[in-house]
Amino acid sequence: MKVKTSLKPRCEHCYMVRRGKTLFVYCKRNRRHNQRQWRGHGKNVKKTRKGR
Ligand SMILES: [Zn+2]
């Protein structure tokens, strides 16, 4: 499961689910599409650079 700051459905099979305050994207076709929204400290979210 990927953790992202902003979620996007990546194919037509993706669907978004909200559990409490966290947003998820699930995909029946590709499990790789599964994402979870990263909840930082709220408004000020610093972007960290990682390879790839
Ligand atoms: Zn998908």
mmCIF file of the protein (N, C-alpha, C, O) and its ligand, coordinates in Angstrom:
data_MODEL
# 
_entry.id   MODEL 
# 
loop_
_entity.id 
_entity.type 
_entity.pdbx_number_of_molecules 
1 polymer     1 
2 non-polymer 1 
# 
_entity_poly.entity_id                      1 
_entity_poly.type                           'polypeptide(L)' 
_entity_poly.nstd_linkage                   no 
_entity_poly.nstd_monomer                   no 
_entity_poly.pdbx_seq_one_letter_code       MKVKTSLKPRCEHCYMVRRGKTLFVYCKRNRRHNQRQWRGHGKNVKKTRKGR 
_entity_poly.pdbx_seq_one_letter_code_can   MKVKTSLKPRCEHCYMVRRGKTLFVYCKRNRRHNQRQWRGHGKNVKKTRKGR 
_entity_poly.pdbx_strand_id                 A 
# 
loop_
_entity_poly_seq.entity_id 
_entity_poly_seq.num 
_entity_poly_seq.mon_id 
_entity_poly_seq.hetero 
1 1  MET n 
1 2  LYS n 
1 3  VAL n 
1 4  LYS n 
1 5  THR n 
1 6  SER n 
1 7  LEU n 
1 8  LYS n 
1 9  PRO n 
1 10 ARG n 
1 11 CYS n 
1 12 GLU n 
1 13 HIS n 
1 14 CYS n 
1 15 TYR n 
1 16 MET n 
1 17 VAL n 
1 18 ARG n 
1 19 ARG n 
1 20 GLY n 
1 21 LYS n 
1 22 THR n 
1 23 LEU n 
1 24 PHE n 
1 25 VAL n 
1 26 TYR n 
1 27 CYS n 
1 28 LYS n 
1 29 ARG n 
1 30 ASN n 
1 31 ARG n 
1 32 ARG n 
1 33 HIS n 
1 34 ASN n 
1 35 GLN n 
1 36 ARG n 
1 37 GLN n 
1 38 TRP n 
1 39 ARG n 
1 40 GLY n 
1 41 HIS n 
1 42 GLY n 
1 43 LYS n 
1 44 ASN n 
1 45 VAL n 
1 46 LYS n 
1 47 LYS n 
1 48 THR n 
1 49 ARG n 
1 50 LYS n 
1 51 GLY n 
1 52 ARG n 
# 
loop_
_struct_asym.id 
_struct_asym.entity_id 
A 1 
B 2 
# 
loop_
_chem_comp.id 
_chem_comp.type 
_chem_comp.mon_nstd_flag 
ARG 'L-peptide linking' y 
ASN 'L-peptide linking' y 
CYS 'L-peptide linking' y 
GLN 'L-peptide linking' y 
GLU 'L-peptide linking' y 
GLY 'peptide linking'   y 
HIS 'L-peptide linking' y 
LEU 'L-peptide linking' y 
LYS 'L-peptide linking' y 
MET 'L-peptide linking' y 
PHE 'L-peptide linking' y 
PRO 'L-peptide linking' y 
SER 'L-peptide linking' y 
THR 'L-peptide linking' y 
TRP 'L-peptide linking' y 
TYR 'L-peptide linking' y 
VAL 'L-peptide linking' y 
ZN  non-polymer         . 
# 
_pdbx_entity_nonpoly.entity_id   2 
_pdbx_entity_nonpoly.name        ? 
_pdbx_entity_nonpoly.comp_id     ZN 
# 
_pdbx_nonpoly_scheme.asym_id         B 
_pdbx_nonpoly_scheme.entity_id       2 
_pdbx_nonpoly_scheme.mon_id          ZN 
_pdbx_nonpoly_scheme.ndb_seq_num     1 
_pdbx_nonpoly_scheme.pdb_seq_num     101 
_pdbx_nonpoly_scheme.auth_seq_num    101 
_pdbx_nonpoly_scheme.pdb_mon_id      ZN 
_pdbx_nonpoly_scheme.auth_mon_id     ZN 
_pdbx_nonpoly_scheme.pdb_strand_id   A 
_pdbx_nonpoly_scheme.pdb_ins_code    . 
# 
loop_
_atom_site.group_PDB 
_atom_site.id 
_atom_site.type_symbol 
_atom_site.label_atom_id 
_atom_site.label_alt_id 
_atom_site.label_comp_id 
_atom_site.label_asym_id 
_atom_site.label_entity_id 
_atom_site.label_seq_id 
_atom_site.pdbx_PDB_ins_code 
_atom_site.Cartn_x 
_atom_site.Cartn_y 
_atom_site.Cartn_z 
_atom_site.occupancy 
_atom_site.B_iso_or_equiv 
_atom_site.pdbx_formal_charge 
_atom_site.auth_seq_id 
_atom_site.auth_comp_id 
_atom_site.auth_asym_id 
_atom_site.auth_atom_id 
_atom_site.pdbx_PDB_model_num 
ATOM   1   N  N  . MET A 1 1  ? 0.847   -1.199 0.000   1.00 0.00 ? 1   MET A N  1 
ATOM   2   C  CA . MET A 1 1  ? 0.000   0.000  0.000   1.00 0.00 ? 1   MET A CA 1 
ATOM   3   C  C  . MET A 1 1  ? 0.869   1.231  0.000   1.00 0.00 ? 1   MET A C  1 
ATOM   4   O  O  . MET A 1 1  ? 1.747   1.398  0.847   1.00 0.00 ? 1   MET A O  1 
ATOM   5   N  N  . LYS A 1 2  ? 0.612   2.085  -0.960  1.00 0.00 ? 2   LYS A N  1 
ATOM   6   C  CA . LYS A 1 2  ? 1.386   3.322  -1.054  1.00 0.00 ? 2   LYS A CA 1 
ATOM   7   C  C  . LYS A 1 2  ? 0.750   4.392  -0.189  1.00 0.00 ? 2   LYS A C  1 
ATOM   8   O  O  . LYS A 1 2  ? -0.466  4.447  -0.002  1.00 0.00 ? 2   LYS A O  1 
ATOM   9   N  N  . VAL A 1 3  ? 1.611   5.226  0.324   1.00 0.00 ? 3   VAL A N  1 
ATOM   10  C  CA . VAL A 1 3  ? 1.121   6.352  1.114   1.00 0.00 ? 3   VAL A CA 1 
ATOM   11  C  C  . VAL A 1 3  ? 1.397   7.622  0.345   1.00 0.00 ? 3   VAL A C  1 
ATOM   12  O  O  . VAL A 1 3  ? 2.540   7.920  -0.002  1.00 0.00 ? 3   VAL A O  1 
ATOM   13  N  N  . LYS A 1 4  ? 0.344   8.364  0.081   1.00 0.00 ? 4   LYS A N  1 
ATOM   14  C  CA . LYS A 1 4  ? 0.507   9.552  -0.735  1.00 0.00 ? 4   LYS A CA 1 
ATOM   15  C  C  . LYS A 1 4  ? -0.166  10.735 -0.066  1.00 0.00 ? 4   LYS A C  1 
ATOM   16  O  O  . LYS A 1 4  ? -1.042  10.605 0.789   1.00 0.00 ? 4   LYS A O  1 
ATOM   17  N  N  . THR A 1 5  ? 0.295   11.891 -0.506  1.00 0.00 ? 5   THR A N  1 
ATOM   18  C  CA . THR A 1 5  ? -0.331  13.084 0.051   1.00 0.00 ? 5   THR A CA 1 
ATOM   19  C  C  . THR A 1 5  ? -1.621  13.411 -0.682  1.00 0.00 ? 5   THR A C  1 
ATOM   20  O  O  . THR A 1 5  ? -2.553  13.970 -0.104  1.00 0.00 ? 5   THR A O  1 
ATOM   21  N  N  . SER A 1 6  ? -1.664  13.060 -1.939  1.00 0.00 ? 6   SER A N  1 
ATOM   22  C  CA . SER A 1 6  ? -2.877  13.278 -2.694  1.00 0.00 ? 6   SER A CA 1 
ATOM   23  C  C  . SER A 1 6  ? -3.230  11.999 -3.437  1.00 0.00 ? 6   SER A C  1 
ATOM   24  O  O  . SER A 1 6  ? -2.376  11.335 -4.024  1.00 0.00 ? 6   SER A O  1 
ATOM   25  N  N  . LEU A 1 7  ? -4.484  11.687 -3.393  1.00 0.00 ? 7   LEU A N  1 
ATOM   26  C  CA . LEU A 1 7  ? -4.898  10.418 -3.967  1.00 0.00 ? 7   LEU A CA 1 
ATOM   27  C  C  . LEU A 1 7  ? -5.542  10.613 -5.322  1.00 0.00 ? 7   LEU A C  1 
ATOM   28  O  O  . LEU A 1 7  ? -6.276  11.569 -5.572  1.00 0.00 ? 7   LEU A O  1 
ATOM   29  N  N  . LYS A 1 8  ? -5.236  9.672  -6.172  1.00 0.00 ? 8   LYS A N  1 
ATOM   30  C  CA . LYS A 1 8  ? -5.902  9.671  -7.470  1.00 0.00 ? 8   LYS A CA 1 
ATOM   31  C  C  . LYS A 1 8  ? -6.215  8.239  -7.852  1.00 0.00 ? 8   LYS A C  1 
ATOM   32  O  O  . LYS A 1 8  ? -5.358  7.361  -7.756  1.00 0.00 ? 8   LYS A O  1 
ATOM   33  N  N  . PRO A 1 9  ? -7.401  8.012  -8.269  1.00 0.00 ? 9   PRO A N  1 
ATOM   34  C  CA . PRO A 1 9  ? -7.681  6.694  -8.843  1.00 0.00 ? 9   PRO A CA 1 
ATOM   35  C  C  . PRO A 1 9  ? -6.916  6.528  -10.142 1.00 0.00 ? 9   PRO A C  1 
ATOM   36  O  O  . PRO A 1 9  ? -6.956  7.395  -11.015 1.00 0.00 ? 9   PRO A O  1 
ATOM   37  N  N  . ARG A 1 10 ? -6.231  5.428  -10.262 1.00 0.00 ? 10  ARG A N  1 
ATOM   38  C  CA . ARG A 1 10 ? -5.319  5.264  -11.390 1.00 0.00 ? 10  ARG A CA 1 
ATOM   39  C  C  . ARG A 1 10 ? -5.929  4.492  -12.552 1.00 0.00 ? 10  ARG A C  1 
ATOM   40  O  O  . ARG A 1 10 ? -5.359  4.445  -13.642 1.00 0.00 ? 10  ARG A O  1 
ATOM   41  N  N  . CYS A 1 11 ? -7.052  3.907  -12.324 1.00 0.00 ? 11  CYS A N  1 
ATOM   42  C  CA . CYS A 1 11 ? -7.730  3.250  -13.431 1.00 0.00 ? 11  CYS A CA 1 
ATOM   43  C  C  . CYS A 1 11 ? -9.217  3.243  -13.130 1.00 0.00 ? 11  CYS A C  1 
ATOM   44  O  O  . CYS A 1 11 ? -9.653  3.710  -12.077 1.00 0.00 ? 11  CYS A O  1 
ATOM   45  N  N  . GLU A 1 12 ? -9.978  2.717  -14.049 1.00 0.00 ? 12  GLU A N  1 
ATOM   46  C  CA . GLU A 1 12 ? -11.426 2.765  -13.870 1.00 0.00 ? 12  GLU A CA 1 
ATOM   47  C  C  . GLU A 1 12 ? -11.897 1.809  -12.789 1.00 0.00 ? 12  GLU A C  1 
ATOM   48  O  O  . GLU A 1 12 ? -13.046 1.873  -12.351 1.00 0.00 ? 12  GLU A O  1 
ATOM   49  N  N  . HIS A 1 13 ? -11.011 0.926  -12.363 1.00 0.00 ? 13  HIS A N  1 
ATOM   50  C  CA . HIS A 1 13 ? -11.395 -0.046 -11.349 1.00 0.00 ? 13  HIS A CA 1 
ATOM   51  C  C  . HIS A 1 13 ? -11.096 0.448  -9.942  1.00 0.00 ? 13  HIS A C  1 
ATOM   52  O  O  . HIS A 1 13 ? -11.481 -0.178 -8.954  1.00 0.00 ? 13  HIS A O  1 
ATOM   53  N  N  . CYS A 1 14 ? -10.413 1.566  -9.865  1.00 0.00 ? 14  CYS A N  1 
ATOM   54  C  CA . CYS A 1 14 ? -10.092 2.122  -8.556  1.00 0.00 ? 14  CYS A CA 1 
ATOM   55  C  C  . CYS A 1 14 ? -11.310 2.820  -7.971  1.00 0.00 ? 14  CYS A C  1 
ATOM   56  O  O  . CYS A 1 14 ? -12.107 3.435  -8.680  1.00 0.00 ? 14  CYS A O  1 
ATOM   57  N  N  . TYR A 1 15 ? -11.421 2.707  -6.697  1.00 0.00 ? 15  TYR A N  1 
ATOM   58  C  CA . TYR A 1 15 ? -12.495 3.436  -6.024  1.00 0.00 ? 15  TYR A CA 1 
ATOM   59  C  C  . TYR A 1 15 ? -11.992 3.934  -4.683  1.00 0.00 ? 15  TYR A C  1 
ATOM   60  O  O  . TYR A 1 15 ? -11.139 3.317  -4.044  1.00 0.00 ? 15  TYR A O  1 
ATOM   61  N  N  . MET A 1 16 ? -12.537 5.056  -4.279  1.00 0.00 ? 16  MET A N  1 
ATOM   62  C  CA . MET A 1 16 ? -12.060 5.707  -3.070  1.00 0.00 ? 16  MET A CA 1 
ATOM   63  C  C  . MET A 1 16 ? -12.973 5.400  -1.907  1.00 0.00 ? 16  MET A C  1 
ATOM   64  O  O  . MET A 1 16 ? -14.198 5.387  -2.028  1.00 0.00 ? 16  MET A O  1 
ATOM   65  N  N  . VAL A 1 17 ? -12.339 5.156  -0.779  1.00 0.00 ? 17  VAL A N  1 
ATOM   66  C  CA . VAL A 1 17 ? -13.073 4.829  0.427   1.00 0.00 ? 17  VAL A CA 1 
ATOM   67  C  C  . VAL A 1 17 ? -12.574 5.720  1.539   1.00 0.00 ? 17  VAL A C  1 
ATOM   68  O  O  . VAL A 1 17 ? -11.375 5.969  1.669   1.00 0.00 ? 17  VAL A O  1 
ATOM   69  N  N  . ARG A 1 18 ? -13.479 6.181  2.313   1.00 0.00 ? 18  ARG A N  1 
ATOM   70  C  CA . ARG A 1 18 ? -13.085 7.021  3.440   1.00 0.00 ? 18  ARG A CA 1 
ATOM   71  C  C  . ARG A 1 18 ? -13.370 6.285  4.736   1.00 0.00 ? 18  ARG A C  1 
ATOM   72  O  O  . ARG A 1 18 ? -14.491 5.856  5.009   1.00 0.00 ? 18  ARG A O  1 
ATOM   73  N  N  . ARG A 1 19 ? -12.328 6.159  5.510   1.00 0.00 ? 19  ARG A N  1 
ATOM   74  C  CA . ARG A 1 19 ? -12.497 5.549  6.826   1.00 0.00 ? 19  ARG A CA 1 
ATOM   75  C  C  . ARG A 1 19 ? -12.081 6.574  7.858   1.00 0.00 ? 19  ARG A C  1 
ATOM   76  O  O  . ARG A 1 19 ? -10.898 6.859  8.041   1.00 0.00 ? 19  ARG A O  1 
ATOM   77  N  N  . GLY A 1 20 ? -13.068 7.114  8.520   1.00 0.00 ? 20  GLY A N  1 
ATOM   78  C  CA . GLY A 1 20 ? -12.738 8.154  9.483   1.00 0.00 ? 20  GLY A CA 1 
ATOM   79  C  C  . GLY A 1 20 ? -12.153 9.346  8.765   1.00 0.00 ? 20  GLY A C  1 
ATOM   80  O  O  . GLY A 1 20 ? -12.806 9.940  7.907   1.00 0.00 ? 20  GLY A O  1 
ATOM   81  N  N  . LYS A 1 21 ? -10.934 9.699  9.106   1.00 0.00 ? 21  LYS A N  1 
ATOM   82  C  CA . LYS A 1 21 ? -10.305 10.864 8.482   1.00 0.00 ? 21  LYS A CA 1 
ATOM   83  C  C  . LYS A 1 21 ? -9.338  10.478 7.379   1.00 0.00 ? 21  LYS A C  1 
ATOM   84  O  O  . LYS A 1 21 ? -8.785  11.333 6.687   1.00 0.00 ? 21  LYS A O  1 
ATOM   85  N  N  . THR A 1 22 ? -9.146  9.206  7.229   1.00 0.00 ? 22  THR A N  1 
ATOM   86  C  CA . THR A 1 22 ? -8.169  8.764  6.243   1.00 0.00 ? 22  THR A CA 1 
ATOM   87  C  C  . THR A 1 22 ? -8.852  8.294  4.973   1.00 0.00 ? 22  THR A C  1 
ATOM   88  O  O  . THR A 1 22 ? -9.882  7.621  5.010   1.00 0.00 ? 22  THR A O  1 
ATOM   89  N  N  . LEU A 1 23 ? -8.263  8.659  3.866   1.00 0.00 ? 23  LEU A N  1 
ATOM   90  C  CA . LEU A 1 23 ? -8.820  8.310  2.575   1.00 0.00 ? 23  LEU A CA 1 
ATOM   91  C  C  . LEU A 1 23 ? -8.007  7.170  1.963   1.00 0.00 ? 23  LEU A C  1 
ATOM   92  O  O  . LEU A 1 23 ? -6.778  7.162  2.015   1.00 0.00 ? 23  LEU A O  1 
ATOM   93  N  N  . PHE A 1 24 ? -8.704  6.241  1.403   1.00 0.00 ? 24  PHE A N  1 
ATOM   94  C  CA . PHE A 1 24 ? -8.049  5.098  0.780   1.00 0.00 ? 24  PHE A CA 1 
ATOM   95  C  C  . PHE A 1 24 ? -8.487  4.984  -0.669  1.00 0.00 ? 24  PHE A C  1 
ATOM   96  O  O  . PHE A 1 24 ? -9.581  5.402  -1.048  1.00 0.00 ? 24  PHE A O  1 
ATOM   97  N  N  . VAL A 1 25 ? -7.616  4.415  -1.452  1.00 0.00 ? 25  VAL A N  1 
ATOM   98  C  CA . VAL A 1 25 ? -7.996  4.028  -2.812  1.00 0.00 ? 25  VAL A CA 1 
ATOM   99  C  C  . VAL A 1 25 ? -7.760  2.533  -2.938  1.00 0.00 ? 25  VAL A C  1 
ATOM   100 O  O  . VAL A 1 25 ? -6.658  2.036  -2.705  1.00 0.00 ? 25  VAL A O  1 
ATOM   101 N  N  . TYR A 1 26 ? -8.794  1.845  -3.302  1.00 0.00 ? 26  TYR A N  1 
ATOM   102 C  CA . TYR A 1 26 ? -8.666  0.421  -3.522  1.00 0.00 ? 26  TYR A CA 1 
ATOM   103 C  C  . TYR A 1 26 ? -8.915  0.101  -4.974  1.00 0.00 ? 26  TYR A C  1 
ATOM   104 O  O  . TYR A 1 26 ? -9.655  0.794  -5.673  1.00 0.00 ? 26  TYR A O  1 
ATOM   105 N  N  . CYS A 1 27 ? -8.291  -0.947 -5.401  1.00 0.00 ? 27  CYS A N  1 
ATOM   106 C  CA . CYS A 1 27 ? -8.471  -1.354 -6.782  1.00 0.00 ? 27  CYS A CA 1 
ATOM   107 C  C  . CYS A 1 27 ? -8.675  -2.855 -6.828  1.00 0.00 ? 27  CYS A C  1 
ATOM   108 O  O  . CYS A 1 27 ? -7.906  -3.622 -6.249  1.00 0.00 ? 27  CYS A O  1 
ATOM   109 N  N  . LYS A 1 28 ? -9.696  -3.249 -7.509  1.00 0.00 ? 28  LYS A N  1 
ATOM   110 C  CA . LYS A 1 28 ? -9.960  -4.682 -7.598  1.00 0.00 ? 28  LYS A CA 1 
ATOM   111 C  C  . LYS A 1 28 ? -9.065  -5.331 -8.644  1.00 0.00 ? 28  LYS A C  1 
ATOM   112 O  O  . LYS A 1 28 ? -8.694  -6.499 -8.532  1.00 0.00 ? 28  LYS A O  1 
ATOM   113 N  N  . ARG A 1 29 ? -8.737  -4.568 -9.638  1.00 0.00 ? 29  ARG A N  1 
ATOM   114 C  CA . ARG A 1 29 ? -7.964  -5.128 -10.745 1.00 0.00 ? 29  ARG A CA 1 
ATOM   115 C  C  . ARG A 1 29 ? -6.486  -5.187 -10.392 1.00 0.00 ? 29  ARG A C  1 
ATOM   116 O  O  . ARG A 1 29 ? -5.849  -6.236 -10.497 1.00 0.00 ? 29  ARG A O  1 
ATOM   117 N  N  . ASN A 1 30 ? -5.954  -4.053 -9.974  1.00 0.00 ? 30  ASN A N  1 
ATOM   118 C  CA . ASN A 1 30 ? -4.532  -3.988 -9.644  1.00 0.00 ? 30  ASN A CA 1 
ATOM   119 C  C  . ASN A 1 30 ? -4.360  -3.617 -8.185  1.00 0.00 ? 30  ASN A C  1 
ATOM   120 O  O  . ASN A 1 30 ? -4.710  -2.516 -7.759  1.00 0.00 ? 30  ASN A O  1 
ATOM   121 N  N  . ARG A 1 31 ? -3.827  -4.532 -7.446  1.00 0.00 ? 31  ARG A N  1 
ATOM   122 C  CA . ARG A 1 31 ? -3.626  -4.232 -6.035  1.00 0.00 ? 31  ARG A CA 1 
ATOM   123 C  C  . ARG A 1 31 ? -2.525  -3.195 -5.858  1.00 0.00 ? 31  ARG A C  1 
ATOM   124 O  O  . ARG A 1 31 ? -2.409  -2.581 -4.797  1.00 0.00 ? 31  ARG A O  1 
ATOM   125 N  N  . ARG A 1 32 ? -1.739  -3.007 -6.867  1.00 0.00 ? 32  ARG A N  1 
ATOM   126 C  CA . ARG A 1 32 ? -0.692  -1.996 -6.772  1.00 0.00 ? 32  ARG A CA 1 
ATOM   127 C  C  . ARG A 1 32 ? -1.281  -0.596 -6.711  1.00 0.00 ? 32  ARG A C  1 
ATOM   128 O  O  . ARG A 1 32 ? -0.638  0.347  -6.248  1.00 0.00 ? 32  ARG A O  1 
ATOM   129 N  N  . HIS A 1 33 ? -2.467  -0.483 -7.167  1.00 0.00 ? 33  HIS A N  1 
ATOM   130 C  CA . HIS A 1 33 ? -3.086  0.835  -7.167  1.00 0.00 ? 33  HIS A CA 1 
ATOM   131 C  C  . HIS A 1 33 ? -3.544  1.255  -5.787  1.00 0.00 ? 33  HIS A C  1 
ATOM   132 O  O  . HIS A 1 33 ? -3.894  2.414  -5.563  1.00 0.00 ? 33  HIS A O  1 
ATOM   133 N  N  . ASN A 1 34 ? -3.542  0.333  -4.885  1.00 0.00 ? 34  ASN A N  1 
ATOM   134 C  CA . ASN A 1 34 ? -4.010  0.671  -3.555  1.00 0.00 ? 34  ASN A CA 1 
ATOM   135 C  C  . ASN A 1 34 ? -3.168  1.790  -2.960  1.00 0.00 ? 34  ASN A C  1 
ATOM   136 O  O  . ASN A 1 34 ? -1.938  1.737  -2.963  1.00 0.00 ? 34  ASN A O  1 
ATOM   137 N  N  . GLN A 1 35 ? -3.847  2.786  -2.459  1.00 0.00 ? 35  GLN A N  1 
ATOM   138 C  CA . GLN A 1 35 ? -3.145  3.921  -1.878  1.00 0.00 ? 35  GLN A CA 1 
ATOM   139 C  C  . GLN A 1 35 ? -3.820  4.317  -0.578  1.00 0.00 ? 35  GLN A C  1 
ATOM   140 O  O  . GLN A 1 35 ? -4.972  3.981  -0.306  1.00 0.00 ? 35  GLN A O  1 
ATOM   141 N  N  . ARG A 1 36 ? -3.061  5.034  0.195   1.00 0.00 ? 36  ARG A N  1 
ATOM   142 C  CA . ARG A 1 36 ? -3.623  5.593  1.414   1.00 0.00 ? 36  ARG A CA 1 
ATOM   143 C  C  . ARG A 1 36 ? -3.157  7.026  1.521   1.00 0.00 ? 36  ARG A C  1 
ATOM   144 O  O  . ARG A 1 36 ? -2.011  7.351  1.211   1.00 0.00 ? 36  ARG A O  1 
ATOM   145 N  N  . GLN A 1 37 ? -4.037  7.854  1.952   1.00 0.00 ? 37  GLN A N  1 
ATOM   146 C  CA . GLN A 1 37 ? -3.644  9.246  2.081   1.00 0.00 ? 37  GLN A CA 1 
ATOM   147 C  C  . GLN A 1 37 ? -2.823  9.438  3.340   1.00 0.00 ? 37  GLN A C  1 
ATOM   148 O  O  . GLN A 1 37 ? -3.160  8.962  4.424   1.00 0.00 ? 37  GLN A O  1 
ATOM   149 N  N  . TRP A 1 38 ? -1.739  10.153 3.144   1.00 0.00 ? 38  TRP A N  1 
ATOM   150 C  CA . TRP A 1 38 ? -0.878  10.421 4.275   1.00 0.00 ? 38  TRP A CA 1 
ATOM   151 C  C  . TRP A 1 38 ? -1.366  11.671 4.975   1.00 0.00 ? 38  TRP A C  1 
ATOM   152 O  O  . TRP A 1 38 ? -1.477  12.745 4.382   1.00 0.00 ? 38  TRP A O  1 
ATOM   153 N  N  . ARG A 1 39 ? -1.651  11.501 6.238   1.00 0.00 ? 39  ARG A N  1 
ATOM   154 C  CA . ARG A 1 39 ? -2.087  12.660 7.017   1.00 0.00 ? 39  ARG A CA 1 
ATOM   155 C  C  . ARG A 1 39 ? -0.904  13.161 7.812   1.00 0.00 ? 39  ARG A C  1 
ATOM   156 O  O  . ARG A 1 39 ? -0.502  12.562 8.810   1.00 0.00 ? 39  ARG A O  1 
ATOM   157 N  N  . GLY A 1 40 ? -0.360  14.258 7.357   1.00 0.00 ? 40  GLY A N  1 
ATOM   158 C  CA . GLY A 1 40 ? 0.780   14.834 8.055   1.00 0.00 ? 40  GLY A CA 1 
ATOM   159 C  C  . GLY A 1 40 ? 0.299   15.582 9.279   1.00 0.00 ? 40  GLY A C  1 
ATOM   160 O  O  . GLY A 1 40 ? -0.581  15.127 10.010  1.00 0.00 ? 40  GLY A O  1 
ATOM   161 N  N  . HIS A 1 41 ? 0.896   16.732 9.481   1.00 0.00 ? 41  HIS A N  1 
ATOM   162 C  CA . HIS A 1 41 ? 0.507   17.523 10.635  1.00 0.00 ? 41  HIS A CA 1 
ATOM   163 C  C  . HIS A 1 41 ? -0.619  18.470 10.288  1.00 0.00 ? 41  HIS A C  1 
ATOM   164 O  O  . HIS A 1 41 ? -0.899  19.425 11.012  1.00 0.00 ? 41  HIS A O  1 
ATOM   165 N  N  . GLY A 1 42 ? -1.248  18.191 9.185   1.00 0.00 ? 42  GLY A N  1 
ATOM   166 C  CA . GLY A 1 42 ? -2.373  19.027 8.813   1.00 0.00 ? 42  GLY A CA 1 
ATOM   167 C  C  . GLY A 1 42 ? -2.041  19.911 7.638   1.00 0.00 ? 42  GLY A C  1 
ATOM   168 O  O  . GLY A 1 42 ? -1.775  19.436 6.534   1.00 0.00 ? 42  GLY A O  1 
ATOM   169 N  N  . LYS A 1 43 ? -2.060  21.202 7.892   1.00 0.00 ? 43  LYS A N  1 
ATOM   170 C  CA . LYS A 1 43 ? -1.949  22.142 6.782   1.00 0.00 ? 43  LYS A CA 1 
ATOM   171 C  C  . LYS A 1 43 ? -0.539  22.184 6.201   1.00 0.00 ? 43  LYS A C  1 
ATOM   172 O  O  . LYS A 1 43 ? -0.344  22.065 4.991   1.00 0.00 ? 43  LYS A O  1 
ATOM   173 N  N  . ASN A 1 44 ? 0.418   22.353 7.070   1.00 0.00 ? 44  ASN A N  1 
ATOM   174 C  CA . ASN A 1 44 ? 1.784   22.477 6.578   1.00 0.00 ? 44  ASN A CA 1 
ATOM   175 C  C  . ASN A 1 44 ? 2.433   21.108 6.429   1.00 0.00 ? 44  ASN A C  1 
ATOM   176 O  O  . ASN A 1 44 ? 2.908   20.503 7.390   1.00 0.00 ? 44  ASN A O  1 
ATOM   177 N  N  . VAL A 1 45 ? 2.431   20.664 5.228   1.00 0.00 ? 45  VAL A N  1 
ATOM   178 C  CA . VAL A 1 45 ? 3.060   19.380 4.954   1.00 0.00 ? 45  VAL A CA 1 
ATOM   179 C  C  . VAL A 1 45 ? 4.305   19.618 4.115   1.00 0.00 ? 45  VAL A C  1 
ATOM   180 O  O  . VAL A 1 45 ? 4.238   20.103 2.986   1.00 0.00 ? 45  VAL A O  1 
ATOM   181 N  N  . LYS A 1 46 ? 5.426   19.267 4.691   1.00 0.00 ? 46  LYS A N  1 
ATOM   182 C  CA . LYS A 1 46 ? 6.665   19.458 3.967   1.00 0.00 ? 46  LYS A CA 1 
ATOM   183 C  C  . LYS A 1 46 ? 6.899   18.268 3.042   1.00 0.00 ? 46  LYS A C  1 
ATOM   184 O  O  . LYS A 1 46 ? 6.714   17.109 3.412   1.00 0.00 ? 46  LYS A O  1 
ATOM   185 N  N  . LYS A 1 47 ? 7.302   18.599 1.856   1.00 0.00 ? 47  LYS A N  1 
ATOM   186 C  CA . LYS A 1 47 ? 7.582   17.526 0.926   1.00 0.00 ? 47  LYS A CA 1 
ATOM   187 C  C  . LYS A 1 47 ? 9.010   17.039 1.142   1.00 0.00 ? 47  LYS A C  1 
ATOM   188 O  O  . LYS A 1 47 ? 9.956   17.826 1.170   1.00 0.00 ? 47  LYS A O  1 
ATOM   189 N  N  . THR A 1 48 ? 9.137   15.763 1.288   1.00 0.00 ? 48  THR A N  1 
ATOM   190 C  CA . THR A 1 48 ? 10.459  15.189 1.442   1.00 0.00 ? 48  THR A CA 1 
ATOM   191 C  C  . THR A 1 48 ? 10.837  14.481 0.153   1.00 0.00 ? 48  THR A C  1 
ATOM   192 O  O  . THR A 1 48 ? 10.021  13.814 -0.483  1.00 0.00 ? 48  THR A O  1 
ATOM   193 N  N  . ARG A 1 49 ? 12.062  14.643 -0.199  1.00 0.00 ? 49  ARG A N  1 
ATOM   194 C  CA . ARG A 1 49 ? 12.508  14.025 -1.433  1.00 0.00 ? 49  ARG A CA 1 
ATOM   195 C  C  . ARG A 1 49 ? 13.062  12.636 -1.181  1.00 0.00 ? 49  ARG A C  1 
ATOM   196 O  O  . ARG A 1 49 ? 13.909  12.417 -0.314  1.00 0.00 ? 49  ARG A O  1 
ATOM   197 N  N  . LYS A 1 50 ? 12.570  11.748 -1.940  1.00 0.00 ? 50  LYS A N  1 
ATOM   198 C  CA . LYS A 1 50 ? 13.127  10.405 -1.876  1.00 0.00 ? 50  LYS A CA 1 
ATOM   199 C  C  . LYS A 1 50 ? 13.462  9.968  -3.275  1.00 0.00 ? 50  LYS A C  1 
ATOM   200 O  O  . LYS A 1 50 ? 12.881  10.442 -4.251  1.00 0.00 ? 50  LYS A O  1 
ATOM   201 N  N  . GLY A 1 51 ? 14.371  9.092  -3.358  1.00 0.00 ? 51  GLY A N  1 
ATOM   202 C  CA . GLY A 1 51 ? 14.740  8.572  -4.668  1.00 0.00 ? 51  GLY A CA 1 
ATOM   203 C  C  . GLY A 1 51 ? 13.545  7.905  -5.335  1.00 0.00 ? 51  GLY A C  1 
ATOM   204 O  O  . GLY A 1 51 ? 12.565  7.552  -4.679  1.00 0.00 ? 51  GLY A O  1 
ATOM   205 N  N  . ARG A 1 52 ? 13.640  7.742  -6.619  1.00 0.00 ? 52  ARG A N  1 
ATOM   206 C  CA . ARG A 1 52 ? 12.544  7.177  -7.386  1.00 0.00 ? 52  ARG A CA 1 
ATOM   207 C  C  . ARG A 1 52 ? 11.405  8.164  -7.509  1.00 0.00 ? 52  ARG A C  1 
ATOM   208 O  O  . ARG A 1 52 ? 10.387  7.858  -8.129  1.00 0.00 ? 52  ARG A O  1 
HETATM 209 ZN ZN . ZN  B 2 .  ? -6.741  0.660  -10.365 1.00 0.00 2 101 ZN  A ZN 1 
# 
